[in-house]
Amino acid sequence: MKLTLLTLVAVAFSASFVRADDVIEEAMKKFHKGDTAPCKKVAAGTASDAELADILKSYQAMCGAKPPKGTQASWTEKCQALIAAVKQLQAKDASGAAAFKKAVNCKACHEVHKGK
């Protein structure tokens, strides 16, 4: 019991030190980089339920992160648009793909929030 409790405390403590940049960078690498990036399947409306759940979880984590630059309000607005579009796709809403394509505008986000 003591070992389990200590393990949980250690995991919670280390998780609190995860940098926002790491959360954002991981999401970009995993879902947005390359010709076969999962976000391309999402935009096309061909992502599986598991892929949608995975990208949604990542966008939700990003939304809770502090942007490298720009305002938190702008960051939250952009992340919430991504989250809403993915939820539309999960609900099989036909307008979800168009909403995602609009929300996933890389240049619009990078101009305001990319730190490096």
LINTAHU-V605642 format. One record per run of one state. SS is the DSSP state (2 for helix, 1 for strand, 0 for the rest). FROM is the first residue (numbers start at 1). TO is the last residue. If there is no record, write none. Layout:
# LINTAHU-V605642
ss: [SS;SS]
from: [FROM;FROM]
to: [TO;TO]
This chain:
# LINTAHU-V605642
ss: [0;2;0;2;0;2;0;2;0;2;0;2;0;2;0]
from: [1;2;16;20;32;38;45;49;64;72;91;96;104;106;114]
to: [1;15;19;31;37;44;48;63;71;90;95;103;105;113;116]
